[in-house]
Amino acid sequence: MEKMICNNLSINSAGHLTLGGADTVALANKYGTPLYIMDEDRIRERCRTYKTSMARAFGDKSYPLFASKAASFKQIYRIIMEEGLGTDLVSSGELYTATSVGFPLAKAYFHSNNKTDADIAYAIDRGVGYFVVDNVEELDAIDKIAGDKNVKQKILLRLTPGIDPHTYEAVTTGKVDSKFGSAIETGQAEQIAKYATELSNIVLYGFHCHVGSQVFDSDVFLRASEIMLDFIALMSKKYGFVTRELDLGGGYGVRYLDSDPEIDIAENIAKVGTHVKAYCHKLGIDMPEIRMEPGRSIVADAGLTLYTAGTVKRIPGYKNYVSVDGGMADNPRYALYRSPYTVCLANRMDSTAPTFNCTLAGRCCESGDLIQENVTLPADIKRGDMIAVLTTGAYNYSMASNYNRLPKPPIVMVKDGKEYIAVKRESLEDICKNDI
Ligand SMILES: *Cc1c(COP(=O)(O)O)cnc(C)c1O
């Protein structure tokens, strides 16, 4: 057997796929399918890598924020809280989930390109640390609501440094024409920054950028930090403004396929650290505290999804389909943007070389409900086999829906080879609980 795409995966003597030392087939038999499994040890390991690398590279006051949107449920916040990470949130729902387990909101950054007045009021009432402000209308709204509540609200401004990270277009957000943030190139960033310093209920702490996702090239962060530091130096020279925090966003890539490169996050952050220090020195400015916002690279390869195979449909001369008992409701990413995944036969990892080329299809009533095309599985694949889709810890549960009234699968966490339920399976009653 060749090397697996992540070192928390293995094959046991029964020929079953294991994750974090636990037999995934045994878990599927116990908890049913579809089933999300997540490896808590891996999540913690990734948190520590970011935390220690950032402290080393940028100083003790710099720390990572977990990007909630990648995976938001109570147990994740308990874990990242214990590991000393902050978090970024994009909705009242994510904020409520975090606070419900006592997450310290002083280290919470509220994002989104369109926060509603209700979001702003709710977040201020709960004591959110920062808003990452996208535009002038929002800045005015926060200033007003904070004023009404007699609060001086800390913020960062989201800027677009104008970099195309050469990743997939749909997840590219740092370009000038993005729906997110204010562009440095057009002068709008300077305008909004100057304006923010004049508002009486706003305390401008610094600036944020997020260049894109699935970034494998550390040059992207080096280039983004230069552009942001140039801007920070300009704000200092022109207005005497001292920037306390610079948030470089998220985006380090993970391996969905064998062909994806493996990145050494510690080494990459060290490189960014050396560069940022030298560049601040060159510009004659103090280095701000640094934030980064990893989402995917904290949780993605900690997770996988297990399905039971159903129909195996052979259309001679055309295509083959293997249908599973989940689909776009628990993983809409292939349907949305053709996200690649590695697929394997979890209950027969030792079976002879895969030769059966097929499309892995979901059970929803949509032709586009596919999990992956051009998958190769053993030729004797049949109803009842157990199929694993790897690297589903990010943007799967968090993007799941109840389309076709499918209950959301549970999340079973594995720690030290033993499992526990982090999120229960939805019941049929849960699905109708708000229906009148
Ligand atoms: C999506 C997002 C992240 C996390 O990106 P990953 O690719 O999951 O690391 C971080 N910050 C912002 C502003 C984002 O929109």
The ligand as an ORCA input file, in Angstrom:
! r2SCAN-3c Opt
* xyz 0 1
  C     -12.399     31.691      4.506
  C     -11.595     32.661      5.273
  C     -10.549     32.226      6.081
  C     -10.135     30.777      6.183
  O      -9.638     30.301      4.980
  P      -9.036     28.822      4.918
  O      -8.743     28.629      3.470
  O     -10.080     27.905      5.413
  O      -7.817     28.808      5.777
  C      -9.878     33.161      6.821
  N     -10.203     34.467      6.780
  C     -11.205     34.925      5.997
  C     -11.535     36.358      6.002
  C     -11.921     34.036      5.217
  O     -12.904     34.499      4.450
*
